[in-house]
Amino acid sequence: MISFYPGPSRVYPKVSRYMQDAYREGVLSINHRSDAFVEMSQKAMDGMRKKLRVPKNYTIYFLTSATECWEVIAESFVRKESIHIYNGAFGEKWCTYSEKLVPAVARESFSRETLLHADQLKFKKGDLICITQNETSNGTQVSTDIIKVVKKNNPNHLVAVDATSSMAGIMLDFSVADIWFASVQKCFGLPAGLAVMICSPHALERAQSINNRKHYNSILFLNEMIKKAQTPCTPNVLNIYLLMRVMADVKEIDSVHRTITGRFKKWETFFDLKSNKLDLLVKNPSARSHTVLPIESTPVLVDKIKTLAAKKGFLLGDGYGELKTTTFRIANFPSLRKSEIARLMDFLYDFI
């Protein structure tokens, strides 16, 4: 079965060999305070820094999931209020989750067909601005150029960015925001169970001024441990090892970006020009995600395509939330092979 599900999605083919190597090398049994783990952890971070262009003065942390990142951000970086800008289900979930943890939350929702008017987003209140860069539920994205303007217009706010379904797939300018995070089961091409968070010096200064040390996953505790290339609690050692191996093996992000955007343009042409029965959900080309493509049709045809695709060996993503019955989603992640994408196009051609 070839998974085009937008997370957990297809892992890189070499992961199978990496896992065998991990067993033979004793990685599954190493102590997370050992020199062997420290070396492995440091190599994984160095690989991310090199291949993804993470700024030298930004700090990389290992967590368990993007949801845990929501918790760390709310508890460590917010004094009074977080502002959530979103147009889809996962951005809204982040907002709802924050409401349980911070004194106040402000919501700024917008249409999936609309680009954010960054010049109009100037906030007098709040500590933190939260933006979902790539909305997995509806296949939209917010460009780093827009995020840069939001940050410029709100210099006293931290800006946190959910890049769960785009990090390691497209070029991201990490310098335009203070906090970035992603789970690895999407564009990183790895199994679920690990997340990475990237923080600027400005973000750490804010956390130090708030000084919330009540939680084991406080960013201050995480920061103390990552200085030694360690984590506060026992981490997903295997996945950190796999991250190290993948980062050593993949091309640099500018090359990956060209591949992903090139494949996206082929998908865009396929549905925009050839199909009468299937259509890209997002009609505004400037708002479309390059890594997650929701395809819209009638509930009957959506169900039929997913069922027949599974029989042909393709796992397509379900529609999410209110889009469940009228869409299916196609991942455009780096781990997918050109030949596999061609085979899926051949299959879908019969329905257009």
C-alpha positions as CSV (number, residue, x, y, z in Angstrom):
1,M,0.0,0.0,0.0
2,I,1.4,3.4,-1.0
3,S,0.3,6.0,1.4
4,F,-0.7,9.4,0.1
5,Y,-2.3,10.1,3.5
6,P,-1.2,13.6,4.7
7,G,0.2,12.2,8.0
8,P,1.2,9.8,9.2
9,S,2.3,9.3,5.6
10,R,4.8,7.3,3.6
11,V,8.2,7.1,5.3
12,Y,11.4,7.3,3.3
13,P,12.2,3.9,1.7
14,K,15.6,3.8,3.4
15,V,13.9,4.0,6.9
16,S,13.5,0.2,6.9
17,R,17.3,-0.2,6.6
18,Y,17.9,2.5,9.1
19,M,15.7,0.7,11.6
20,Q,17.7,-2.5,11.1
21,D,20.9,-0.6,11.6
22,A,19.5,0.9,14.8
23,Y,18.8,-2.6,16.1
24,R,22.3,-3.9,15.1
25,E,24.0,-0.9,16.6
26,G,22.2,-1.2,19.9
27,V,20.4,2.2,19.5
28,L,17.2,0.7,20.9
29,S,18.8,0.1,24.2
30,I,21.0,3.1,24.8
31,N,20.6,5.3,27.8
32,H,19.4,8.8,27.0
33,R,22.1,10.3,29.3
34,S,24.9,8.3,27.6
35,D,27.6,9.7,25.3
36,A,26.2,7.7,22.5
37,F,22.9,9.4,22.7
38,V,24.4,12.9,23.0
39,E,26.4,12.3,19.9
40,M,23.4,11.1,18.0
41,S,21.2,13.9,19.2
42,Q,23.8,16.5,18.3
43,K,24.2,15.0,14.8
44,A,20.4,15.1,14.3
45,M,20.3,18.8,15.3
46,D,23.3,19.6,13.2
47,G,21.7,17.9,10.2
48,M,18.5,19.9,10.6
49,R,20.5,23.1,10.9
50,K,22.4,22.4,7.7
51,K,19.7,20.8,5.5
52,L,16.8,23.0,6.5
53,R,18.8,26.3,6.9
54,V,18.0,26.8,10.6
55,P,19.8,29.9,11.8
56,K,22.8,29.3,14.0
57,N,21.4,31.3,16.9
58,Y,18.1,29.4,17.0
59,T,17.7,26.4,19.3
60,I,16.2,23.1,18.3
61,Y,14.3,20.9,20.8
62,F,12.8,17.4,20.7
63,L,9.3,16.8,21.8
64,T,6.7,14.1,21.3
65,S,4.1,15.8,19.1
66,A,2.8,19.1,17.7
67,T,0.1,19.0,20.3
68,E,2.8,19.0,23.1
69,C,4.3,22.0,21.3
70,W,1.0,23.8,21.7
71,E,1.2,23.1,25.5
72,V,4.8,24.2,25.8
73,I,4.2,27.4,23.9
74,A,1.1,28.3,26.0
75,E,2.8,27.6,29.3
76,S,6.2,29.1,28.6
77,F,5.7,32.1,26.3
78,V,2.4,33.8,27.2
79,R,1.9,36.3,30.0
80,K,-1.7,37.4,29.4
81,E,-3.1,36.6,26.0
82,S,-2.3,34.7,22.8
83,I,-3.7,35.7,19.4
84,H,-4.6,32.9,17.0
85,I,-4.8,33.6,13.2
86,Y,-6.3,30.7,11.4
87,N,-8.6,29.5,8.5
88,G,-8.9,25.8,9.2
89,A,-9.5,23.0,11.7
90,F,-6.0,22.6,13.0
91,G,-5.4,26.3,13.6
92,E,-8.7,26.5,15.4
93,K,-7.8,23.4,17.5
94,W,-4.6,25.1,18.5
95,C,-6.6,28.1,19.6
96,T,-9.1,26.0,21.5
97,Y,-6.3,24.1,23.2
98,S,-4.6,27.4,24.3
99,E,-7.9,28.6,25.9
100,K,-7.5,25.9,28.5
101,L,-4.0,27.1,29.5
102,V,-3.6,30.8,29.1
103,P,-5.6,33.7,30.7
104,A,-7.0,35.0,27.5
105,V,-7.2,34.1,23.8
106,A,-8.1,36.3,20.8
107,R,-9.3,34.7,17.6
108,E,-8.7,36.1,14.1
109,S,-10.2,33.8,11.5
110,F,-10.1,34.2,7.7
111,S,-11.4,32.5,4.6
112,R,-9.4,29.7,3.0
113,E,-9.6,31.6,-0.3
114,T,-8.3,34.8,1.2
115,L,-4.6,35.8,1.7
116,L,-3.9,37.4,5.0
117,H,-3.7,41.2,4.8
118,A,-0.7,41.4,7.0
119,D,-0.5,45.2,7.1
120,Q,-3.9,45.2,8.8
121,L,-2.7,42.9,11.6
122,K,-1.4,45.2,14.2
123,F,-2.2,44.2,17.8
124,K,-2.0,46.4,20.9
125,K,-2.8,43.6,23.3
126,G,-1.4,40.1,23.7
127,D,2.0,38.5,24.0
128,L,2.0,35.9,21.3
129,I,0.7,35.6,17.7
130,C,0.0,32.1,16.5
131,I,-0.1,31.3,12.8
132,T,-0.7,28.0,11.0
133,Q,1.6,28.2,8.1
134,N,0.3,25.1,6.3
135,E,-3.3,24.1,7.2
136,T,-3.4,20.3,6.7
137,S,-7.2,20.2,6.9
138,N,-8.0,22.4,3.9
139,G,-4.8,22.6,1.9
140,T,-3.9,26.3,2.4
141,Q,-0.7,28.0,3.3
142,V,0.5,31.4,4.6
143,S,3.8,32.5,3.0
144,T,6.8,33.4,5.0
145,D,6.7,36.8,3.3
146,I,3.3,37.5,5.0
147,I,4.5,36.1,8.3
148,K,7.5,38.5,8.1
149,V,5.2,41.5,7.7
150,V,3.1,40.3,10.7
151,K,6.2,40.1,12.8
152,K,7.5,43.5,11.6
153,N,4.2,45.2,12.5
154,N,4.1,43.6,15.9
155,P,7.7,43.8,17.2
156,N,6.8,43.3,20.8
157,H,4.9,40.1,20.2
158,L,6.4,36.7,19.7
159,V,5.3,34.9,16.6
160,A,4.8,31.1,16.7
161,V,4.2,29.1,13.6
162,D,2.8,25.6,13.1
163,A,4.6,24.1,10.1
164,T,3.6,20.5,10.8
165,S,2.8,19.6,7.2
166,S,5.4,21.8,5.5
167,M,8.7,21.8,7.4
168,A,11.3,19.7,5.6
169,G,9.2,19.9,2.4
170,I,9.4,23.5,1.4
171,M,11.8,26.4,2.0
172,L,10.9,28.2,5.2
173,D,12.7,31.4,6.4
174,F,12.9,30.7,10.1
175,S,14.3,34.1,10.8
176,V,10.8,35.7,10.2
177,A,9.3,34.2,13.4
178,D,10.3,33.3,16.9
179,I,8.9,29.8,17.3
180,W,8.4,27.0,14.7
181,F,7.3,23.4,15.3
182,A,6.4,20.3,13.3
183,S,5.8,16.6,13.8
184,V,8.0,14.3,11.8
185,Q,5.4,12.0,10.3
186,K,4.8,14.3,7.3
187,C,7.5,16.0,5.2
188,F,10.3,14.5,7.3
189,G,9.3,11.1,6.1
190,L,9.5,9.4,9.5
191,P,7.2,7.4,11.8
192,A,5.0,9.3,14.2
193,G,6.1,10.0,17.8
194,L,8.6,12.9,17.5
195,A,8.2,16.6,17.1
196,V,10.8,19.3,16.7
197,M,10.5,22.9,17.9
198,I,12.8,25.7,16.9
199,C,13.1,28.9,19.0
200,S,14.8,32.3,18.5
201,P,16.9,34.1,21.1
202,H,14.0,36.5,21.5
203,A,11.7,33.7,22.4
204,L,14.0,32.3,25.0
205,E,14.4,35.8,26.6
206,R,10.6,36.0,26.9
207,A,10.5,32.6,28.5
208,Q,13.2,33.5,31.0
209,S,11.3,36.7,31.9
210,I,8.1,34.7,32.5
211,N,10.1,32.0,34.3
212,N,7.4,29.3,34.4
213,R,9.2,26.2,35.7
214,K,6.1,24.3,37.0
215,H,6.0,21.7,34.2
216,Y,8.5,19.0,33.1
217,N,8.3,20.3,29.5
218,S,8.8,23.9,30.4
219,I,11.0,25.5,27.7
220,L,13.4,26.5,30.3
221,F,13.9,22.9,31.5
222,L,14.1,21.8,27.8
223,N,16.7,24.5,27.2
224,E,18.9,23.5,30.1
225,M,18.9,19.9,28.9
226,I,19.4,20.6,25.1
227,K,22.6,22.5,25.9
228,K,23.9,19.0,26.7
229,A,22.1,17.6,23.7
230,Q,19.7,15.8,26.0
231,T,16.0,15.9,26.9
232,P,14.3,16.2,30.3
233,C,12.6,12.8,30.0
234,T,13.3,9.7,28.1
235,P,12.7,10.6,24.4
236,N,11.8,8.6,21.3
237,V,15.5,7.5,20.9
238,L,14.8,5.5,17.7
239,N,13.1,8.4,16.0
240,I,15.9,10.8,16.8
241,Y,18.3,8.2,15.4
242,L,16.1,8.0,12.2
243,L,16.0,11.8,12.0
244,M,19.8,11.9,12.2
245,R,20.0,9.3,9.3
246,V,17.4,11.1,7.2
247,M,19.0,14.5,7.6
248,A,22.3,13.1,6.6
249,D,20.8,11.5,3.5
250,V,18.3,14.1,2.1
251,K,19.2,16.9,-0.2
252,E,19.3,20.5,1.1
253,I,16.0,22.2,1.4
254,D,16.3,24.4,-1.7
255,S,16.6,21.3,-3.8
256,V,13.7,19.6,-2.0
257,H,11.6,22.7,-2.4
258,R,12.1,22.7,-6.2
259,T,11.0,19.1,-6.4
260,I,7.9,19.6,-4.3
261,T,6.8,22.8,-6.0
262,G,7.4,21.2,-9.4
263,R,5.3,18.2,-8.5
264,F,2.6,20.5,-7.1
265,K,2.4,22.4,-10.4
266,K,1.9,19.1,-12.2
267,W,-1.0,18.2,-9.9
268,E,-2.4,21.6,-10.3
269,T,-2.4,21.3,-14.1
270,F,-3.8,17.8,-13.8
271,F,-6.9,18.9,-11.9
272,D,-7.3,22.4,-13.2
273,L,-7.1,21.6,-16.9
274,K,-8.2,18.0,-17.2
275,S,-11.0,17.3,-14.8
276,N,-14.7,18.1,-14.8
277,K,-15.6,15.8,-11.9
278,L,-12.7,16.4,-9.6
279,D,-11.4,19.8,-8.6
280,L,-8.9,21.3,-6.2
281,L,-10.8,22.5,-3.1
282,V,-8.9,25.8,-2.9
283,K,-9.7,27.9,-5.9
284,N,-7.2,30.7,-5.2
285,P,-3.8,29.5,-6.6
286,S,-2.0,31.9,-4.3
287,A,-3.6,30.3,-1.2
288,R,-2.9,26.7,-2.1
289,S,-0.6,24.5,0.0
290,H,2.2,22.9,-2.0
291,T,2.3,19.8,0.3
292,V,-1.4,18.9,0.9
293,L,-3.9,18.8,-1.9
294,P,-7.6,18.4,-1.0
295,I,-9.7,17.3,-4.0
296,E,-13.4,18.1,-4.1
297,S,-16.2,16.2,-5.6
298,T,-19.6,14.6,-4.8
299,P,-19.8,12.4,-1.7
300,V,-20.6,9.4,-3.9
301,L,-17.6,9.9,-6.1
302,V,-15.2,10.7,-3.2
303,D,-16.2,7.5,-1.5
304,K,-15.9,5.4,-4.7
305,I,-12.4,6.8,-5.5
306,K,-11.1,6.1,-2.0
307,T,-12.5,2.6,-2.0
308,L,-11.1,1.7,-5.5
309,A,-7.8,3.4,-4.7
310,A,-7.3,1.1,-1.7
311,K,-7.9,-1.9,-3.9
312,K,-5.3,-0.6,-6.3
313,G,-2.8,-0.1,-3.5
314,F,-3.2,3.6,-2.8
315,L,-4.1,5.0,0.5
316,L,-5.7,8.4,0.0
317,G,-6.4,10.9,2.9
318,D,-9.9,11.3,4.2
319,G,-11.4,14.8,4.1
320,Y,-11.2,16.5,7.4
321,G,-14.0,17.8,9.6
322,E,-16.8,19.4,7.7
323,L,-15.0,18.5,4.5
324,K,-15.0,14.8,5.3
325,T,-17.5,13.6,2.8
326,T,-16.8,16.0,-0.1
327,T,-13.0,15.8,-0.3
328,F,-10.1,13.5,-0.2
329,R,-6.5,14.6,0.4
330,I,-3.3,13.8,-1.4
331,A,0.0,14.3,0.3
332,N,2.8,15.8,-1.8
333,F,5.6,14.9,0.5
334,P,9.3,14.4,-0.3
335,S,9.3,10.7,0.6
336,L,6.9,9.9,-2.3
337,R,8.5,8.6,-5.5
338,K,8.0,10.1,-8.9
339,S,6.8,6.7,-10.3
340,E,4.3,6.4,-7.5
341,I,2.8,9.8,-8.2
342,A,2.6,8.9,-11.9
343,R,0.7,5.7,-11.0
344,L,-1.8,7.6,-8.9
345,M,-2.4,10.1,-11.7
346,D,-3.0,7.2,-14.1
347,F,-5.6,5.8,-11.6
348,L,-7.3,9.1,-11.1
349,Y,-7.4,9.9,-14.9
350,D,-10.3,7.4,-15.2
351,F,-12.5,9.6,-13.0
352,I,-11.9,13.0,-14.7
